[in-house]
Protein backbone atom coordinates (compact mmCIF):
# COMPACT_ATOMS: atom_id res chain seq x y z
CA UNK A 1 0.00 0.00 0.00
CA UNK A 2 1.31 3.49 -0.90
CA UNK A 3 1.64 6.13 1.79
CA UNK A 4 -0.45 9.29 1.45
CA UNK A 5 -3.14 7.52 -0.58
CA UNK A 6 -6.65 7.17 0.82
CA UNK A 7 -7.76 3.62 1.27
CA UNK A 8 -11.25 2.73 2.54
CA UNK A 9 -9.71 -0.23 4.36
CA UNK A 10 -7.94 2.22 6.66
CA UNK A 11 -11.27 3.22 8.21
CA UNK A 12 -12.65 0.04 9.69
CA UNK A 13 -14.11 1.67 12.81
CA UNK A 14 -17.38 2.65 11.16
CA UNK A 15 -19.58 1.85 8.22
CA UNK A 16 -19.67 3.94 5.08
CA UNK A 17 -23.04 5.32 6.16
CA UNK A 18 -21.63 6.37 9.53
CA UNK A 19 -18.66 8.01 7.87
CA UNK A 20 -20.83 9.83 5.32
CA UNK A 21 -23.17 10.97 8.09
CA UNK A 22 -20.20 12.34 9.99
CA UNK A 23 -18.85 14.14 6.94
CA UNK A 24 -22.32 15.48 6.08
CA UNK A 25 -22.70 16.77 9.62
CA UNK A 26 -19.36 18.57 9.44
CA UNK A 27 -20.22 20.07 6.09
CA UNK A 28 -23.61 21.17 7.39
CA UNK A 29 -22.01 22.83 10.42
CA UNK A 30 -19.48 24.57 8.19
CA UNK A 31 -22.28 25.73 5.87
CA UNK A 32 -24.32 27.12 8.78
CA UNK A 33 -21.26 28.88 10.21
CA UNK A 34 -20.35 30.37 6.82
CA UNK A 35 -23.95 31.46 6.22
CA UNK A 36 -24.03 33.16 9.64
CA UNK A 37 -20.75 34.93 8.90
CA UNK A 38 -22.00 36.06 5.49
CA UNK A 39 -25.25 37.39 6.97
CA UNK A 40 -23.28 39.40 9.54
CA UNK A 41 -21.06 40.75 6.77
CA UNK A 42 -24.07 41.76 4.69
CA UNK A 43 -25.67 43.51 7.68
CA UNK A 44 -22.41 45.37 8.37
CA UNK A 45 -22.10 46.42 4.74
CA UNK A 46 -25.73 47.59 4.66
CA UNK A 47 -25.06 49.76 7.72
CA UNK A 48 -21.95 51.18 6.06
CA UNK A 49 -23.92 51.98 2.90
CA UNK A 50 -26.65 53.73 4.92
CA UNK A 51 -24.02 55.71 6.85
CA UNK A 52 -22.24 56.69 3.63
CA UNK A 53 -25.53 57.81 2.05
CA UNK A 54 -26.31 59.91 5.12
CA UNK A 55 -22.88 61.55 5.02
CA UNK A 56 -23.23 62.18 1.29
CA UNK A 57 -26.61 63.86 1.85
CA UNK A 58 -25.12 66.03 4.59
CA UNK A 59 -22.23 67.09 2.37
CA UNK A 60 -24.57 67.78 -0.53
CA UNK A 61 -26.71 70.00 1.70
CA UNK A 62 -23.66 71.90 2.92
CA UNK A 63 -22.40 72.46 -0.62
CA UNK A 64 -25.82 73.69 -1.71
CA UNK A 65 -25.97 76.06 1.26
CA UNK A 66 -22.52 77.44 0.43
CA UNK A 67 -23.55 77.98 -3.21
CA UNK A 68 -26.65 79.89 -2.13
CA UNK A 69 -24.66 82.02 0.28
CA UNK A 70 -22.13 82.79 -2.46
CA UNK A 71 -24.90 83.81 -4.85
CA UNK A 72 -26.39 86.18 -2.28
CA UNK A 73 -23.13 88.08 -1.78
C-alpha positions as CSV (number, residue, x, y, z in Angstrom):
1,X,0.0,0.0,0.0
2,X,1.3,3.5,-0.9
3,X,1.6,6.1,1.8
4,X,-0.5,9.3,1.5
5,X,-3.1,7.5,-0.6
6,X,-6.6,7.2,0.8
7,X,-7.8,3.6,1.3
8,X,-11.3,2.7,2.5
9,X,-9.7,-0.2,4.4
10,X,-7.9,2.2,6.7
11,X,-11.3,3.2,8.2
12,X,-12.7,0.0,9.7
13,X,-14.1,1.7,12.8
14,X,-17.4,2.7,11.2
15,X,-19.6,1.9,8.2
16,X,-19.7,3.9,5.1
17,X,-23.0,5.3,6.2
18,X,-21.6,6.4,9.5
19,X,-18.7,8.0,7.9
20,X,-20.8,9.8,5.3
21,X,-23.2,11.0,8.1
22,X,-20.2,12.3,10.0
23,X,-18.9,14.1,6.9
24,X,-22.3,15.5,6.1
25,X,-22.7,16.8,9.6
26,X,-19.4,18.6,9.4
27,X,-20.2,20.1,6.1
28,X,-23.6,21.2,7.4
29,X,-22.0,22.8,10.4
30,X,-19.5,24.6,8.2
31,X,-22.3,25.7,5.9
32,X,-24.3,27.1,8.8
33,X,-21.3,28.9,10.2
34,X,-20.3,30.4,6.8
35,X,-23.9,31.5,6.2
36,X,-24.0,33.2,9.6
37,X,-20.7,34.9,8.9
38,X,-22.0,36.1,5.5
39,X,-25.2,37.4,7.0
40,X,-23.3,39.4,9.5
41,X,-21.1,40.8,6.8
42,X,-24.1,41.8,4.7
43,X,-25.7,43.5,7.7
44,X,-22.4,45.4,8.4
45,X,-22.1,46.4,4.7
46,X,-25.7,47.6,4.7
47,X,-25.1,49.8,7.7
48,X,-21.9,51.2,6.1
49,X,-23.9,52.0,2.9
50,X,-26.6,53.7,4.9
51,X,-24.0,55.7,6.8
52,X,-22.2,56.7,3.6
53,X,-25.5,57.8,2.0
54,X,-26.3,59.9,5.1
55,X,-22.9,61.5,5.0
56,X,-23.2,62.2,1.3
57,X,-26.6,63.9,1.8
58,X,-25.1,66.0,4.6
59,X,-22.2,67.1,2.4
60,X,-24.6,67.8,-0.5
61,X,-26.7,70.0,1.7
62,X,-23.7,71.9,2.9
63,X,-22.4,72.5,-0.6
64,X,-25.8,73.7,-1.7
65,X,-26.0,76.1,1.3
66,X,-22.5,77.4,0.4
67,X,-23.6,78.0,-3.2
68,X,-26.7,79.9,-2.1
69,X,-24.7,82.0,0.3
70,X,-22.1,82.8,-2.5
71,X,-24.9,83.8,-4.8
72,X,-26.4,86.2,-2.3
73,X,-23.1,88.1,-1.8
